[in-house]
Amino acid sequence: IILAMNICVVTVAAADFVGTWAIPVGTPYRLGAAGNQTTCTTQGFARIVFYLAVPYYYSSLSIYSYVAVEKSFMEKNYRHIEKWIHLGAIIVTIPLAIFFLLFKKINPGLVGCSVEEYPLGCIDDPNVPCQRGGDALSE
């Protein structure tokens, strides 16, 4: 569990390090934009999956530790729950990221790509049509 959690943390850190480099070239008001829509979507997909997985693994580690204490640290009595913890992380995060990917909701944000409308602020301004994204739960 700790290894999976740290893999998620490192991936989040890498996505944050890439930052605006993944944003498509020519995106207004974004310094360092050097990517394209594919790099932006890739960064956003990774951010969604791993940002959500990190707190899931942290809370699961607490549950796992509680069960270990409850079972007197006899690993054979609680080892089976680890696979359910990993499965839960996948079942929760990946379908959500796929939903945002399929409906083109992953777009340039302020410091990287995530679930945003494009152009930024188009939902609030009726004079600016949304090219991608829009309301994340509609369309």
C-alpha positions in Angstrom: 0.0 0.0 0.0 2.8 2.4 0.9 4.6 1.6 -2.4 1.5 2.3 -4.4 0.8 5.5 -2.5 4.4 6.7 -3.1 4.1 5.9 -6.8 1.0 8.1 -6.9 2.8 10.9 -5.0 5.7 10.8 -7.4 3.4 10.8 -10.4 1.5 13.8 -9.0 4.9 15.6 -8.4 6.0 14.9 -12.0 2.7 16.2 -13.4 3.1 19.4 -11.2 6.7 19.8 -12.3 5.6 19.6 -16.0 3.1 22.4 -15.1 2.5 24.8 -18.0 4.8 23.0 -20.4 2.0 20.6 -21.2 -0.4 23.4 -22.0 -0.9 23.9 -25.8 1.3 26.5 -27.5 -0.6 29.7 -28.0 -2.9 29.4 -25.0 -3.5 33.0 -23.9 -1.9 34.2 -20.7 0.0 31.0 -20.0 3.8 31.4 -19.7 5.8 28.4 -20.7 3.1 26.8 -22.7 5.0 24.4 -25.0 2.7 21.4 -25.6 -0.4 20.5 -27.6 -3.8 19.2 -26.7 -2.5 15.6 -26.4 0.2 16.6 -23.8 -2.4 18.6 -22.0 -4.9 15.7 -21.9 -2.2 13.3 -20.8 -1.2 15.5 -17.9 -4.8 16.1 -16.9 -5.6 12.4 -17.0 -2.6 11.6 -14.8 -3.5 14.4 -12.4 -7.1 13.2 -12.0 -6.1 9.6 -11.4 -3.2 10.1 -9.1 -4.5 13.2 -7.2 -7.6 11.2 -6.2 -5.6 8.0 -5.5 -3.2 9.6 -3.0 -5.9 10.4 -0.3 -7.6 7.1 -1.0 -4.4 5.3 -0.2 -3.7 7.4 2.9 -7.1 6.6 4.3 -6.8 2.9 3.2 -3.5 2.7 5.1 -5.3 3.7 8.3 -8.0 1.1 7.7 -5.3 -1.5 6.9 -3.4 -0.6 10.1 -6.6 -0.8 12.2 -7.4 -4.3 10.8 -3.7 -5.4 11.4 -4.0 -4.4 15.1 -7.5 -6.0 15.3 -6.1 -9.3 13.9 -3.0 -9.2 16.3 -0.6 -8.6 13.4 -1.2 -12.1 12.0 -0.7 -11.2 8.4 -2.5 -14.2 7.0 -5.7 -13.0 8.6 -5.7 -9.6 6.9 -3.5 -9.9 3.9 -6.5 -10.4 1.6 -7.8 -6.8 2.1 -4.8 -5.3 0.3 -6.0 -6.4 -3.1 -9.4 -4.8 -2.5 -7.7 -1.6 -1.5 -5.8 -1.5 -4.9 -8.9 -2.5 -6.8 -10.8 0.3 -5.1 -8.2 2.8 -6.1 -8.6 1.7 -9.7 -12.4 1.5 -9.7 -12.8 5.0 -8.3 -10.2 7.0 -10.2 -9.8 5.6 -13.7 -13.5 5.6 -14.7 -13.8 9.2 -13.6 -10.7 10.2 -15.6 -12.0 8.3 -18.6 -15.3 10.2 -18.3 -13.5 13.5 -18.3 -11.4 12.3 -21.2 -14.3 11.2 -23.4 -16.3 14.3 -22.9 -13.2 16.6 -23.5 -13.3 18.1 -20.1 -9.5 18.0 -19.6 -8.2 21.4 -20.7 -5.6 24.1 -19.8 -6.0 25.6 -16.4 -4.0 28.2 -14.6 -0.9 26.1 -13.8 -1.4 22.9 -15.8 -4.1 20.9 -17.4 -7.0 19.5 -15.4 -10.8 19.5 -15.5 -11.5 23.0 -16.9 -13.6 24.7 -19.5 -11.8 26.2 -22.5 -11.4 29.0 -22.8 -11.1 29.5 -19.1 -14.1 31.5 -17.8 -16.4 30.7 -20.7 -19.1 29.3 -18.4 -19.4 32.6 -16.6 -19.3 34.9 -19.6 -22.2 34.4 -22.1 -20.3 36.3 -24.8 -17.5 33.7 -24.8 -18.5 30.3 -26.3 -16.9 27.3 -24.7 -14.8 25.4 -27.3 -14.2 22.4 -25.0 -15.4 21.4 -21.6 -18.1 23.7 -20.4 -20.1 22.5 -17.5 -18.3 19.3 -16.4 -21.6 17.4 -15.7 -23.7 18.5 -18.7 -23.6 18.2 -22.5 
